[in-house]
Amino acid sequence: MNAPTPDARSAAPALFRPIEIRGLTIRNRVWVPPLCQYSVTGLDGVPHDWHLVHLGSMAAGGAGLVIAEATAVNPAGRISDHDTGIWNDEQAGAWSRITRFIRSQGAASGIQLAHAGRKASVWAEPLRRPGSQPLDEGGWTTVSASAQAFEGLREPVALDEPGILQVVEDFRAGARRAIDAGFDLVEVHAAHGYLVHQFLSPLSNLRDDAWGGDLAGRARLLLEIVRAVRAEVGDQVPVFVRFSATDWVEGGWDEAQTATVARWCQDAGADFFDVSTGGLVAHAHIPVGPGYQAGHAEYVGEHGDVPVSAVGRITNARHADDLVASGAADAVMFGKAMMRDPHFALRAADELGAGTSMWPVQYLRARPEVNDGEW
């Protein structure tokens, strides 16, 4: 990653300095993380008008990067049957309409390539019922590192080596379709208790073969995926990895392991690390509060010597700007804040004095200085 020029630093608040990652320049550090919508009504993984408006409104609202929700690389990898997919050309074609609009608004687009593992085949929100979706009601057999169930869900099948290698191939193929669909970058989902995280954590990976055991064995699936994705997308496309930096459980995955594996991922071809926490264990004690995960991002960035983004109850523009200005994070992900207000980035730019160059021409007459400075 190349640092912004000195002129860019002096001309804008830290949150609104552009950032260059490989061949991609992102206009600011206000980023939208993957936000599951559970809205594929056709149950075929194909995104539609909701996804266009949901993601497009945030691009029009000034975000620098908009990352599409956890998108399954194969049908069994969906969290629910209402999830988006990227395992066939029809899905890629539907995504291309969305990426064109995001680009037209000056934002970069990303997609999170995902496999839910043992947390798949659950009922879609917001009408989620307890437990796994039954096999005779549209559910499917789930897979994981080991035959150990997530609390309240049915037991998965432990992947054998051919199954693991097929998962790697599915991520590779998903990355190809994503780039063909016009996405500017891809993110590998290794967080929130989903399949790759299930391999990383010693709480869920009980294997004694080359895909388990020590840290190198547990990280092998992720590293194979990163290498495959990098080889597929070429040298100019950024590759992100999303980590949960801790399971919040003693003896589980932690930030020291995350920092080490982030370095290994960087050596394998990853560029940037989206740091969250939790998701592997149902009843972990998580001390939630404003910016509660930012310290984990800072730890991974410092100890892994890698660029990171922070996420988690960051809703204040000045707080976010301080995180970037201090070097605690290279960017900030705004999830629920952007769902509440898709124009959050425009509001933050006004608050921080970053100017109004991101405003869509259709909305120029609504700029605060035109409207007596009032939102």
Long-range contacts (C-beta under 8 A, 24 or more apart in sequence): 1-271, 1-272, 1-307, 1-330, 12-354, 12-355, 13-321, 13-325, 13-352, 13-353, 13-354, 14-321, 14-324, 14-325, 15-317, 15-320, 15-321, 15-324, 15-325, 15-332, 15-348, 15-352, 15-354, 16-348, 16-349, 16-352, 16-354, 16-355, 17-324, 18-64, 19-64, 19-330, 19-331, 21-185, 21-238, 21-271, 21-272, 21-307, 22-235, 22-236, 22-237, 22-238, 22-271, 23-235, 23-236, 23-237, 23-238, 24-108, 24-184, 24-185, 24-236, 24-237, 24-238, 26-64, 26-65, 26-108, 26-331, 27-64, 27-106, 27-107, 27-108, 27-358, 28-62, 28-63, 28-64, 28-345, 28-349, 28-354, 28-358, 29-64, 29-320, 29-324, 29-330, 29-331, 29-332, 30-62, 30-63, 30-64, 30-320, 30-331, 30-332, 30-334, 30-344, 30-345, 30-348, 31-63, 31-64, 31-65, 31-66, 31-67, 31-309, 31-331, 31-332, 31-333, 31-334, 32-58, 32-63, 32-65, 32-66, 32-67, 32-333, 32-334, 32-335, 32-338, 33-67, 33-242, 33-274, 33-276, 33-311, 33-333, 33-334, 33-335, 34-67, 34-68, 34-69, 34-70, 34-112, 34-114, 34-187, 34-189, 34-242, 35-69, 35-335, 35-338, 35-339, 36-69, 36-70, 36-79, 36-83, 36-125, 37-69, 37-84, 38-79, 38-80, 38-82, 38-83, 38-124, 38-125, 38-126, 39-82, 40-81, 40-82, 40-83, 40-84, 40-85, 41-82, 43-81, 43-82, 43-138, 44-85, 44-90, 44-91, 45-71, 45-72, 45-75, 45-78, 45-83, 45-84, 45-85, 45-86, 45-87, 45-88, 45-91, 46-84, 46-85, 46-90, 46-91, 46-94, 47-84, 47-91, 47-94, 47-95, 47-98, 48-94, 51-84, 51-98, 52-97, 52-98, 52-101, 55-98, 55-102, 55-109, 56-98, 56-101, 56-102, 56-105, 57-342, 57-343, 58-107, 58-338, 58-342, 58-345, 59-101, 59-102, 59-105, 59-106, 59-107, 59-109, 60-105, 60-342, 60-343, 60-360, 60-363, 61-338, 61-341, 61-342, 61-343, 61-344, 61-345, 61-346, 62-107, 62-343, 62-344, 62-345, 62-346, 62-348, 62-349, 62-358, 62-359, 63-107, 63-334, 63-338, 63-344, 63-345, 64-107, 64-108, 64-331, 64-345, 65-107, 65-108, 65-109, 65-110, 65-185, 65-331, 66-102, 66-107, 66-108, 66-109, 66-110, 67-109, 67-110, 67-111, 67-112, 67-187, 67-240, 68-95, 68-98, 68-109, 68-110, 68-111, 68-112, 68-183, 69-112, 70-112, 70-114, 70-116, 70-189, 70-194, 71-111, 71-112, 71-113, 71-114, 71-174, 72-114, 72-115, 72-116, 73-113, 73-114, 73-115, 73-167, 73-170, 73-171, 73-173, 73-174, 74-115, 74-167, 74-170, 75-140, 76-115, 76-120, 76-121, 76-140, 76-141, 76-142, 76-143, 77-114, 77-115, 77-116, 77-117, 77-120, 77-170, 77-195, 78-116, 78-120, 78-121, 79-116, 79-119, 79-120, 79-122, 79-194, 80-121, 80-122, 80-123, 80-124, 80-125, 80-128, 80-133, 81-121, 81-124, 81-133, 81-138, 82-124, 83-124, 86-111, 86-113, 86-174, 86-177, 86-178, 86-181, 87-170, 87-173, 87-174, 87-177, 88-177, 89-177, 91-177, 92-177, 92-178, 92-180, 92-181, 93-181, 95-178, 95-181, 95-182, 95-183, 96-180, 96-181, 96-182, 99-181, 99-182, 99-183, 99-184, 100-182, 103-182, 103-184, 105-360, 106-358, 108-184, 108-185, 109-182, 109-183, 109-184, 109-185, 110-183, 110-184, 110-185, 110-186, 110-187, 110-240, 111-178, 111-181, 111-183, 111-186, 111-187, 112-186, 112-187, 112-188, 112-189, 112-242, 113-171, 113-174, 113-175, 113-178, 113-186, 113-187, 113-188, 113-189, 113-229, 114-189, 114-194, 115-167, 115-170, 115-171, 115-189, 115-194, 115-195, 115-196, 116-142, 116-194, 116-195, 117-142, 117-143, 117-144, 117-145, 117-156, 117-194, 117-195, 117-196, 117-198, 118-142, 118-143, 118-144, 118-148, 118-149, 118-150, 118-153, 118-156, 118-195, 118-198, 118-204, 119-150, 119-153, 119-193, 119-194, 121-153, 121-154, 122-153, 143-195, 144-195, 144-198, 144-204, 145-195, 145-198, 145-199, 145-204, 145-205, 145-206, 145-207, 145-211, 145-212, 145-218, 145-221, 146-198, 146-204, 146-205, 146-206, 146-207, 146-212, 148-204, 148-206, 150-193, 150-282, 151-281, 151-282, 151-283, 152-282, 158-207, 161-209, 161-211, 164-211, 164-221, 167-195, 167-221, 167-225, 168-221, 168-224, 168-225, 168-228, 169-228, 171-225, 171-228, 171-229, 172-225, 172-228, 172-229, 172-231, 172-232, 173-232, 175-228, 175-229, 175-232, 175-233, 176-232, 176-233, 179-232, 179-233, 179-237, 184-237, 184-238, 185-237, 185-238, 185-239, 185-240, 186-229, 186-233, 186-237, 186-238, 186-239, 186-240, 187-239, 187-240, 187-241, 187-242, 187-274, 188-222, 188-225, 188-226, 188-229, 188-239, 188-240, 188-241, 188-242, 188-270, 189-242, 190-222, 190-241, 190-242, 190-243, 190-244, 191-242, 191-243, 191-244, 191-274, 191-276, 191-279, 192-242, 192-244, 192-276, 192-278, 192-279, 192-280, 193-244, 193-278, 193-279, 193-280, 193-281, 194-279, 196-221, 196-222, 196-225, 197-244, 197-253, 197-279, 197-280, 198-280, 200-253, 200-257, 200-261, 201-247, 201-252, 201-253, 201-280, 202-251, 202-252, 202-253, 203-247, 203-249, 203-251, 203-252, 203-253, 203-280, 203-281, 204-280, 215-257, 215-260, 215-261, 219-261, 219-264, 222-261, 222-265, 223-261, 223-264, 223-265, 223-268, 226-265, 226-268, 226-269, 226-270, 227-268, 227-269, 229-269, 230-268, 230-269, 230-270, 231-269, 238-271, 238-272, 239-269, 239-270, 239-271, 239-272, 240-270, 240-271, 240-272, 240-273, 240-274, 241-265, 241-270, 241-272, 241-273, 241-274, 242-273, 242-274, 242-275, 242-276, 243-273, 243-274, 243-275, 243-276, 243-300, 244-276, 244-277, 244-278, 244-279, 244-280, 245-275, 245-276, 245-277, 245-293, 245-296, 245-297, 245-299, 245-300, 246-277, 246-278, 246-296, 247-278, 247-280, 247-281, 247-284, 248-277, 248-278, 248-281, 248-284, 248-285, 248-286, 249-280, 249-281, 249-284, 252-280, 252-281, 253-280, 255-296, 255-299, 255-300, 255-303, 256-303, 258-296, 258-300, 258-304, 259-299, 259-300, 259-303, 259-304, 259-306, 260-304, 262-300, 262-304, 262-306, 263-304, 263-305, 263-306, 266-304, 266-306, 271-307, 272-306, 272-307, 272-308, 272-309, 272-330, 273-300, 273-301, 273-304, 273-306, 273-307, 273-308, 273-309, 274-308, 274-309, 274-311, 274-333, 275-300, 275-301, 275-308, 275-309, 275-310, 275-311, 276-311, 276-312, 277-312, 288-312, 288-313, 289-313, 290-314, 290-315, 290-316, 290-319, 291-319, 291-323, 294-323, 294-328, 294-329, 295-328, 297-328, 297-329, 298-328, 298-329, 301-327, 301-328, 301-329, 301-330, 309-333, 311-335, 317-347, 317-348, 317-351, 317-352, 318-351, 318-352, 320-348, 321-352, 347-375, 350-375
